[in-house]
């Protein structure tokens, strides 16, 4: 027994904030109002989007809870919370985003399969815990270990929760060993969120946080870590969260032709306006978030109030009153989103658009039709609002 169990039904679900937009009750998937996102650099835990594939696990006895580490290691171990807490504690501010964020807009182009997220399946938090590199050293895997030294090439994380996609088995995912053993990747075994213990919805008592990567790889309710020769063969690595071109449908799909999605592309969304909002003519402040995967900063956010004919650059910031500058020397919080704002004059009905450019020069695509895919993931097209 590990001190934590995955229930087979939904009778022990935790309470949730009443303002959440519920996209699925069982399993529970919900997002906050978009207006709640741009108002705070750190997203409160109760307003952070909830993404689940089964009932929320229950901690029976925190003293008996442990994580097993095995696979291609010389000495497998069981780590209790006291063993993890004695390791150096790191604080990493990182944005997590579901790969299906903004799926509803993609489904308007053509039907897709998946939870119907608006623009709020994303959040930014300060995660605290032990670095995975320090944890792996406890089983003899040194920092920046090469695959030829070890034999293993991937680090697999296994959860406690039960998923119908895994035929009642646990949720699992993996990342490359090169990422797992790199201290600069900031992969955490986190036990705190915004300075407080994790809530049940967000992985209490321990979860993985893989910054700059789609949220599907940041496994919650961690039960085991395996060092393996091949990437995880679980459903969510092999038959989901892969990016296919618009020409692929459910009749001709071949999952083996695509690698599991890791980094998320450059993304931004307007949070200060709802679609089809009615406003008074005059000055209006347009604000929202922008983020890019892989630790890439946001070089620019452009806003148009005439349907894309002309553009103006928005101001960017992470901390209020401090202008943001995308850089490579870690003076900015590279895994975290950037908030943007610009005051414009709107005198008549129009289309407001926002698009971002990251520090590598990647630009959001203009048309959702060009990136449509049958699973509705990675909708990073220009965000459009009719007012």
TIBABA-179579 format. One record per residue (C-alpha): z, y, x; residue in one letter. Coordinates in steps of 0.2 Angstrom, whole numbers, plus 5000, padded with zeros to 4 digits. Example, Ala and Ser with C-alpha at 12.3 -4.5 7.8 and 13.67 -1.06 7.14 Angstrom:
<atoms>
503949785062a;503649955068s;
</atoms>
This chain:
<atoms>
500050005000x;499650175006x;500750274995x;499250344985x;498150264971x;496550294962x;496850284943x;495650184932x;495750314918x;495950504915x;497750494908x;498550574924x;497450724926x;498250884933x;498251044923x;496851174926x;496551354924x;495951404907x;494551514912x;493551374921x;491851334914x;491951144911x;490351064915x;490950884913x;492650824907x;492750644913x;492550654928x;493150834928x;491850954935x;492151144933x;491751314940x;492551484939x;491751634931x;490551714944x;491451874942x;493051794950x;492051754966x;491551924973x;493251994969x;494151904983x;493651845001x;494851694999x;494551594983x;496251544975x;496451354973x;496551364954x;494851454954x;494051354967x;492651244959x;493151064955x;491950924960x;492450744956x;491650574953x;493150494945x;494950514940x;496050614952x;497150504963x;499050504961x;500250504976x;501550374973x;502550404989x;502150535002x;503250445014x;502250285013x;500550375013x;499450345029x;497650355035x;497050195044x;495850225059x;494750075064x;493050015067x;492350035085x;493950075093x;495049985105x;496650005096x;496650035077x;498050145070x;498950195055x;499350375054x;500650445043x;500850625038x;502250655051x;500950585064x;499650715059x;500850855057x;501450835075x;499650875081x;499151055084x;498851145068x;497251245066x;496751375053x;494851375049x;494151485035x;492651395028x;491551405013x;491251235004x;489751224992x;489151084981x;487351044985x;487051064966x;487551244966x;486351344955x;485651184947x;485451254930x;484251384936x;483151244944x;483251144928x;482351284919x;480851254930x;480851074926x;482250954921x;483350884935x;484750754935x;486550814939x;488050914934x;487451084927x;488151204939x;487851394937x;488151494953x;490051464956x;490051284963x;490551374979x;492151444986x;492951505002x;494651465008x;495751455024x;496051265027x;497451215039x;497751045047x;497350945063x;495750945071x;494750785070x;494550785088x;496350775091x;496550635079x;495150535087x;495950555104x;497450455097x;496350295096x;495550335113x;493950435108x;493950585119x;493150755115x;491250765116x;491150575118x;489350515119x;488750375108x;488250275124x;490050285130x;490750215114x;489450115104x;489750205088x;488650345082x;489550395066x;491250435059x;491550375041x;492750445029x;493350335014x;494350404999x;495550334987x;494650384971x;493550264961x;491750304957x;490550224945x;489150264957x;490050144970x;490350014956x;492150064955x;492350074974x;492950224984x;491950384988x;491350385006x;490350485018x;490050505036x;489550635050x;488850605067x;490050565081x;489350705091x;489950825077x;491650735075x;492150745093x;491550925096x;493051045095x;491851185091x;491351105075x;493051135068x;493150975058x;494850965050x;496050845042x;496750975031x;498350975022x;498451155017x;497351275007x;497651465008x;499351435016x;499951315002x;499951125001x;498351054994x;498251034976x;497850864968x;496150934963x;495750974981x;496250824990x;498250814991x;498950755002x;497550755015x;495650785015x;494250815027x;493450985029x;491750985038x;491251175039x;489451225037x;488951065028x;488751025010x;490350985001x;489950804998x;490450765016x;492150845015x;492950695008x;494550714998x;496150604996x;495750525013x;496250345015x;495250275030x;494250335045x;492950215052x;491950225069x;490350145064x;488650115073x;487550175058x;487850315046x;488850275030x;487950155018x;488850225003x;487950284987x;488250464991x;487450455008x;485950335004x;485450364986x;486050544982x;486150714991x;484450704999x;483050834998x;481350774991x;479850884988x;479250934971x;477950784971x;479250654970x;479950584954x;481050444948x;479550324947x;478950354965x;480550394974x;480950304990x;482750354996x;482450275014x;481150415018x;482450555018x;483950585029x;485650625020x;485750815018x;487050895030x;486951085033x;486651195018x;485251325019x;485451515018x;486051565000x;486651714990x;487051754972x;487451904962x;489251894954x;489452064947x;488152034933x;487851894920x;486051854915x;485451964901x;486952084903x;486852244893x;487452394904x;487352584902x;485952674912x;486552744928x;487452694944x;487952514945x;488752414959x;487852254963x;489052124972x;489051944977x;489151814990x;488051755004x;488251605016x;487251495027x;487651325035x;487851265052x;488951415057x;487451535055x;487951715050x;487151825037x;485951955045x;485552045030x;485652045011x;484252135001x;484352194983x;482952244972x;483152324955x;481352334950x;480852144951x;480552134969x;479352284972x;480552384983x;482152324992x;483752404998x;484952335011x;486752295004x;488352325015x;489152155021x;490952125024x;492251985025x;493852085026x;493852235014x;493352395023x;492752315039x;490852305041x;490252125045x;489152095060x;488351925062x;488751865080x;488851715092x;490551755100x;491651705085x;492351875082x;491751845064x;492351695054x;490751595056x;491051455044x;491451585030x;490451675017x;490051855018x;490251965003x;488952104999x;488852264988x;487652404985x;487652544972x;486052564963x;485352664949x;484652564934x;483852664920x;482952534910x;482852354907x;482352264923x;482552114934x;483852134948x;483552014963x;484651974978x;484051874994x;484851845011x;484251815029x;485351725041x;485551745060x;484251625063x;482951725053x;482951595039x;482551685022x;482851625005x;481251564996x;480551674982x;480151544969x;481251404963x;479651304959x;479251284977x;480951194981x;481151104965x;481750924967x;482250784955x;484150794959x;484150984958x;485051014975x;484951164987x;484251294974x;484251434987x;482851534978x;483051724976x;484451754963x;483751844948x;484651934934x;483852014919x;484852164913x;
</atoms>
